[in-house]
Amino acid sequence: MERLQLHAFHEQHGARFAALGGAEIVADYGDAPAEYAALKTGVGLVDLSFRGRLCLTGQDRVRFLHGQVTNDVQGLGPGEGCYAALTTAKARMQADLNIYRLQDELLLDFEPGLTTTVAQRLEKYIIADDVQIVDVAPHYGLLTLQGPGAPEALKTSGLSRTIPSKPRSFAKITDSELGEVYLMNRLRGAQAGVDLFAPIAALIKGAEKLLTASEALGGRACGWTALEMVRIEAGIPRFGIDMDETNLPLEAGLENGGISFNKGCYIGQEIISRIRTYSEVPRSLRRLLLPSDVQAIPAKGDKLFHSGREAGYVTSALASPALKRTIALGYVRKDVNQVGTELVLRISETELPVRVVGAPFEPFEKP
């Protein structure tokens, strides 16, 4: 298991560790409910340095990546970013990516454990292109401030007065202590958020500065458990949990900001365009709501039924503190996945009612 660069820092603050995608993560700091509350109503600092990070360099980098992913890379200007999927020729997902156009590079941020997969997939299609793929995880760490207090915490830290205005837009700053830092407008829950890519050599100083600023506003360091709670409440699917190599991007709802239907050819484009034209997706990811008096939390893979026939399965679920009831994400068959449809969830030998309440990438709301 690859250890976090900030392991000692987290340990000093009471971290309890776990593993994700072959990498070490902070599960929590001993009080996941309080960490969740900080992310929902204040500000929390989370170390995401376990995620994969690649840079593409070379004169052909923009044109090349534009032909590999589902979204429009050529349309990005320096300081802009987008969300996209990397797919096979049969349009099955291999990863989802946050793509940022730096002045001389393209930065890719993605789920842990996928660096080799993503790099090999891209290298397969480099023929005579002037493109180099560099693993920058050993050089840059990734910290994030999440919650409505994130803009004020960033300002209090002295790093920047504001978060870049548009989603996935970013700014490069040069800090006297940290060096060259990139600030990305990156929402990872239902509130404000900023990702900070900082040099590994200055990562401890950066974490200390951001944590001090967060604590001055009543915030705290937060772990993966709390971040996953706000992610599910925000209806945001995660690759490896809610979508994987068996899924088409359209099944997972990536047409909501992750696919350009006007950009022209890319690997998997023909199948994705045909599916969109003829509405051939047999199932789609949906937000699901259980009754308020149900305490059970379904596990990944628990089956959904409609009129006695299997209709889908759950991918993520939690007992939402904000909604005071269990919510879930799951795939539901096309003919029964409309909003308001009542399904049956089977957990072991127990059958429970569950209702379809909407598509992914939209927050759950109080019923």
C-alpha positions as CSV (number, residue, x, y, z in Angstrom):
1,M,0.0,0.0,0.0
2,E,1.4,3.4,-1.0
3,R,1.7,5.6,2.1
4,L,0.5,9.2,2.2
5,Q,3.2,11.8,2.0
6,L,1.4,13.5,5.0
7,H,1.1,10.3,7.1
8,A,2.9,11.7,10.1
9,F,0.9,15.0,9.9
10,H,-2.4,13.1,9.8
11,E,-1.3,10.7,12.6
12,Q,-0.4,13.7,14.8
13,H,-4.0,14.9,14.3
14,G,-5.5,11.6,15.3
15,A,-6.1,10.1,11.9
16,R,-7.4,6.6,11.4
17,F,-6.1,5.1,8.2
18,A,-7.7,2.8,5.5
19,A,-6.9,1.7,2.0
20,L,-8.5,2.7,-1.3
21,G,-7.3,1.6,-4.8
22,G,-4.1,0.4,-3.3
23,A,-3.3,3.7,-1.6
24,E,-3.5,4.8,2.0
25,I,-6.2,7.3,2.9
26,V,-7.4,8.9,6.1
27,A,-10.7,7.3,6.9
28,D,-11.5,9.8,9.7
29,Y,-9.9,11.7,12.6
30,G,-12.0,9.9,15.3
31,D,-15.2,11.8,14.8
32,A,-16.7,11.3,11.3
33,P,-20.1,12.9,12.2
34,A,-18.3,16.1,13.2
35,E,-16.2,16.0,10.1
36,Y,-19.4,15.6,8.0
37,A,-21.0,18.6,9.8
38,A,-17.9,20.7,8.9
39,L,-18.2,19.8,5.3
40,K,-21.9,20.6,5.2
41,T,-22.0,23.8,7.3
42,G,-18.5,25.1,7.6
43,V,-15.2,24.0,6.0
44,G,-13.1,20.9,6.0
45,L,-9.6,20.1,4.8
46,V,-9.2,16.8,3.1
47,D,-5.9,15.2,1.8
48,L,-6.6,13.8,-1.7
49,S,-2.9,13.1,-2.5
50,F,-3.8,9.4,-3.0
51,R,-5.6,10.2,-6.2
52,G,-3.9,9.7,-9.6
53,R,-2.2,12.6,-11.4
54,L,-0.8,12.6,-14.9
55,C,0.5,15.4,-17.1
56,L,0.5,15.4,-20.9
57,T,3.3,17.5,-22.5
58,G,4.4,18.0,-26.1
59,Q,3.1,20.1,-29.1
60,D,0.3,17.6,-29.9
61,R,-1.0,17.1,-26.4
62,V,-4.3,19.1,-26.8
63,R,-5.2,17.6,-30.2
64,F,-4.3,14.1,-29.0
65,L,-6.3,14.2,-25.8
66,H,-9.2,15.8,-27.6
67,G,-9.4,12.6,-29.7
68,Q,-9.3,10.3,-26.7
69,V,-11.9,11.6,-24.2
70,T,-15.6,12.3,-24.3
71,N,-15.5,16.1,-23.7
72,D,-14.1,19.1,-25.6
73,V,-10.4,19.6,-24.8
74,Q,-9.6,21.8,-27.7
75,G,-12.2,24.3,-26.6
76,L,-10.5,24.9,-23.3
77,G,-8.3,27.9,-22.8
78,P,-5.4,28.1,-20.3
79,G,-6.9,28.3,-16.9
80,E,-10.0,26.2,-17.8
81,G,-10.9,22.6,-17.2
82,C,-13.6,20.0,-17.9
83,Y,-14.9,16.6,-16.8
84,A,-14.7,13.7,-19.2
85,A,-14.6,9.9,-19.5
86,L,-11.9,7.8,-21.1
87,T,-13.6,5.0,-23.0
88,T,-12.7,1.9,-25.0
89,A,-13.5,1.5,-28.7
90,K,-16.7,-0.2,-27.5
91,A,-17.5,2.9,-25.4
92,R,-17.0,1.2,-22.0
93,M,-15.5,3.4,-19.3
94,Q,-11.9,3.1,-18.2
95,A,-11.8,6.1,-16.0
96,D,-13.4,9.5,-15.4
97,L,-11.1,12.5,-15.5
98,N,-10.8,16.0,-14.3
99,I,-8.8,17.7,-17.1
100,Y,-7.1,21.1,-16.7
101,R,-5.4,23.0,-19.4
102,L,-2.2,24.5,-18.0
103,Q,0.0,26.8,-20.1
104,D,2.3,24.1,-21.3
105,E,0.6,20.9,-20.0
106,L,-2.6,19.1,-19.6
107,L,-3.2,17.9,-16.0
108,L,-5.4,14.8,-15.4
109,D,-6.8,14.1,-12.0
110,F,-8.5,10.7,-11.4
111,E,-9.4,7.9,-9.0
112,P,-6.5,6.1,-7.2
113,G,-5.1,2.9,-8.5
114,L,-5.7,3.8,-12.2
115,T,-2.4,5.5,-13.1
116,T,-1.1,2.5,-15.1
117,T,-4.5,1.9,-16.7
118,V,-4.9,5.5,-17.9
119,A,-1.2,5.9,-19.0
120,Q,-1.2,2.6,-21.0
121,R,-4.6,3.4,-22.6
122,L,-3.3,6.8,-23.8
123,E,0.1,5.5,-24.8
124,K,-1.6,2.8,-27.0
125,Y,-2.8,5.6,-29.4
126,I,0.3,7.7,-29.5
127,I,1.7,6.9,-32.9
128,A,3.6,9.8,-34.4
129,D,2.3,12.4,-32.0
130,D,4.5,14.7,-30.0
131,V,3.0,13.7,-26.6
132,Q,4.7,12.7,-23.4
133,I,2.9,11.2,-20.4
134,V,4.4,12.0,-17.0
135,D,3.3,10.8,-13.6
136,V,3.3,13.9,-11.5
137,A,2.0,12.4,-8.3
138,P,5.5,12.1,-6.8
139,H,6.0,15.8,-7.4
140,Y,2.6,17.5,-6.6
141,G,0.2,16.6,-3.8
142,L,-3.5,17.4,-3.7
143,L,-5.4,19.1,-0.9
144,T,-9.0,20.2,-1.0
145,L,-11.1,22.7,1.0
146,Q,-14.8,21.7,0.9
147,G,-17.9,23.3,2.4
148,P,-19.6,26.7,2.3
149,G,-16.7,28.2,4.3
150,A,-14.1,27.1,1.7
151,P,-13.8,30.6,0.1
152,E,-13.3,32.3,3.4
153,A,-10.8,29.7,4.6
154,L,-8.8,30.1,1.4
155,K,-8.7,33.9,1.9
156,T,-7.8,33.5,5.6
157,S,-4.9,31.3,4.6
158,G,-3.4,34.1,2.6
159,L,-3.0,32.0,-0.5
160,S,-5.8,33.7,-2.5
161,R,-8.6,36.2,-2.0
162,T,-11.0,34.2,-4.1
163,I,-11.7,30.8,-5.7
164,P,-11.7,30.9,-9.5
165,S,-15.2,31.7,-10.7
166,K,-16.2,28.9,-13.0
167,P,-16.4,25.2,-12.2
168,R,-13.0,23.5,-13.0
169,S,-11.5,26.9,-13.8
170,F,-8.2,27.5,-12.0
171,A,-5.4,30.0,-11.2
172,K,-1.7,29.5,-10.7
173,I,-0.2,31.4,-7.8
174,T,3.4,31.7,-6.5
175,D,3.5,31.6,-2.7
176,S,6.7,32.6,-0.8
177,E,6.5,29.4,1.3
178,L,4.8,26.9,-0.9
179,G,6.1,27.8,-4.3
180,E,4.0,27.2,-7.4
181,V,0.4,26.3,-6.4
182,Y,-2.6,25.6,-8.6
183,L,-6.1,26.5,-7.2
184,M,-9.0,24.7,-8.9
185,N,-12.7,25.5,-8.5
186,R,-13.7,21.9,-7.7
187,L,-16.9,21.0,-6.0
188,R,-16.8,17.5,-4.4
189,G,-20.0,17.8,-2.5
190,A,-23.1,20.1,-2.4
191,Q,-21.3,23.2,-1.3
192,A,-18.3,25.3,-2.4
193,G,-14.9,23.7,-2.9
194,V,-11.3,24.3,-4.1
195,D,-8.6,21.8,-4.9
196,L,-5.0,22.8,-4.3
197,F,-2.1,21.2,-6.2
198,A,1.0,22.0,-4.3
199,P,4.7,20.8,-4.5
200,I,5.4,17.7,-2.4
201,A,8.3,19.5,-0.7
202,A,5.9,22.1,0.6
203,L,2.8,19.9,1.2
204,I,3.2,19.9,5.0
205,K,3.4,23.6,5.2
206,G,0.4,23.9,2.9
207,A,-1.6,21.5,5.0
208,E,-0.7,23.4,8.2
209,K,-1.6,26.7,6.7
210,L,-5.0,25.5,5.3
211,L,-5.8,23.7,8.5
212,T,-5.0,26.7,10.7
213,A,-7.2,28.9,8.5
214,S,-10.0,26.3,8.6
215,E,-9.9,25.9,12.4
216,A,-10.0,29.7,12.8
217,L,-13.4,29.5,11.1
218,G,-14.6,26.6,13.2
219,G,-13.6,24.0,10.6
220,R,-11.4,20.9,10.9
221,A,-9.5,18.2,9.1
222,C,-11.8,15.7,7.5
223,G,-11.4,12.1,6.3
224,W,-12.8,10.0,3.4
225,T,-15.8,8.8,5.3
226,A,-17.3,12.3,5.7
227,L,-16.4,13.3,2.2
228,E,-18.2,10.2,0.8
229,M,-21.3,11.2,2.8
230,V,-21.5,14.6,1.2
231,R,-20.7,13.1,-2.2
232,I,-23.6,10.7,-2.1
233,E,-26.0,13.4,-0.7
234,A,-24.9,15.5,-3.7
235,G,-25.8,12.7,-6.1
236,I,-22.3,12.5,-7.5
237,P,-21.3,9.1,-8.8
238,R,-17.7,7.8,-8.2
239,F,-15.8,5.6,-10.6
240,G,-15.1,2.2,-9.1
241,I,-18.3,2.3,-7.1
242,D,-21.1,3.8,-9.1
243,M,-19.6,3.2,-12.5
244,D,-16.8,1.0,-13.8
245,E,-15.5,-0.8,-16.9
246,T,-18.9,-2.4,-17.5
247,N,-20.7,0.9,-17.9
248,L,-21.3,3.3,-20.8
249,P,-20.9,7.0,-19.9
250,L,-24.5,7.6,-20.8
251,E,-25.7,5.0,-18.3
252,A,-23.9,6.9,-15.5
253,G,-25.3,10.2,-16.5
254,L,-22.1,11.8,-17.8
255,E,-24.1,13.6,-20.5
256,N,-24.6,16.1,-17.7
257,G,-21.3,18.0,-18.2
258,G,-19.0,15.1,-19.1
259,I,-19.7,14.6,-22.8
260,S,-19.6,16.9,-25.8
261,F,-21.9,15.8,-28.6
262,N,-20.5,18.4,-31.0
263,K,-16.7,17.8,-30.9
264,G,-16.3,15.1,-33.5
265,C,-14.4,11.9,-33.4
266,Y,-12.9,10.3,-30.3
267,I,-12.4,6.7,-29.1
268,G,-15.9,5.3,-28.5
269,Q,-17.6,8.3,-30.1
270,E,-19.6,6.3,-32.7
271,I,-21.3,4.0,-30.2
272,I,-22.0,6.9,-27.8
273,S,-23.6,9.0,-30.5
274,R,-25.7,6.0,-31.8
275,I,-26.9,5.3,-28.3
276,R,-27.9,8.9,-27.7
277,T,-29.7,9.0,-31.1
278,Y,-31.7,5.9,-30.6
279,S,-32.0,5.9,-26.7
280,E,-30.6,2.5,-26.5
281,V,-29.3,2.7,-22.9
282,P,-30.9,-0.3,-21.1
283,R,-30.4,1.1,-17.6
284,S,-29.4,4.4,-16.0
285,L,-28.0,5.5,-12.7
286,R,-30.7,7.0,-10.5
287,R,-31.0,8.6,-7.1
288,L,-33.1,6.5,-4.8
289,L,-35.0,7.3,-1.6
290,L,-36.1,4.9,1.2
291,P,-39.0,5.6,3.6
292,S,-38.3,7.7,6.7
293,D,-39.1,4.7,9.0
294,V,-36.6,2.4,7.4
295,Q,-33.2,2.1,9.2
296,A,-31.5,-0.4,7.0
297,I,-28.7,0.7,4.7
298,P,-28.4,-1.4,1.4
299,A,-25.0,-2.7,0.4
300,K,-23.5,-2.4,-3.1
301,G,-25.1,-4.9,-5.3
302,D,-28.4,-5.3,-3.4
303,K,-31.1,-5.9,-6.0
304,L,-34.1,-3.8,-7.0
305,F,-37.3,-5.2,-8.3
306,H,-40.5,-4.0,-10.0
307,S,-43.6,-6.1,-10.3
308,G,-41.6,-9.2,-9.2
309,R,-39.0,-8.7,-11.9
310,E,-35.4,-7.7,-11.3
311,A,-35.0,-4.0,-12.2
312,G,-31.5,-3.0,-11.1
313,Y,-29.1,-2.8,-8.2
314,V,-27.7,-0.3,-5.6
315,T,-24.2,1.1,-6.0
316,S,-23.8,3.6,-3.1
317,A,-26.0,4.2,0.0
318,L,-26.0,5.9,3.4
319,A,-28.2,7.1,6.2
320,S,-28.2,10.8,5.5
321,P,-28.0,13.0,8.6
322,A,-29.3,15.9,6.6
323,L,-32.4,14.2,5.2
324,K,-32.8,11.9,8.2
325,R,-33.4,8.9,6.0
326,T,-31.6,6.4,3.8
327,I,-30.6,7.5,0.3
328,A,-28.9,5.6,-2.4
329,L,-27.6,5.6,-6.0
330,G,-28.3,2.6,-8.2
331,Y,-28.9,1.4,-11.8
332,V,-32.5,1.0,-12.8
333,R,-33.9,-0.6,-15.9
334,K,-35.0,1.9,-18.6
335,D,-38.7,1.1,-18.5
336,V,-39.1,1.7,-14.8
337,N,-36.5,4.4,-13.9
338,Q,-38.8,7.5,-14.3
339,V,-39.0,9.9,-11.3
340,G,-41.7,8.7,-8.8
341,T,-41.5,5.0,-9.8
342,E,-41.9,2.8,-6.7
343,L,-39.5,-0.2,-6.6
344,V,-38.8,-2.9,-4.1
345,L,-35.3,-3.2,-2.5
346,R,-34.3,-6.7,-1.4
347,I,-31.8,-6.8,1.5
348,S,-31.2,-10.5,2.5
349,E,-34.7,-11.8,3.1
350,T,-36.2,-8.4,3.7
351,E,-38.1,-6.4,1.1
352,L,-38.3,-2.6,1.4
353,P,-40.0,0.1,-0.7
354,V,-37.8,2.6,-2.5
355,R,-38.6,5.4,-4.8
356,V,-36.8,6.9,-7.8
357,V,-36.2,10.6,-7.2
358,G,-34.0,11.7,-10.0
359,A,-30.8,11.5,-12.1
360,P,-27.2,11.6,-10.8
361,F,-25.2,14.8,-10.4
362,E,-28.2,16.4,-8.7
363,P,-28.4,16.8,-4.9
364,F,-30.9,14.9,-2.8
365,E,-33.6,17.2,-1.4
366,K,-35.7,16.9,1.7
367,P,-38.9,15.1,0.8
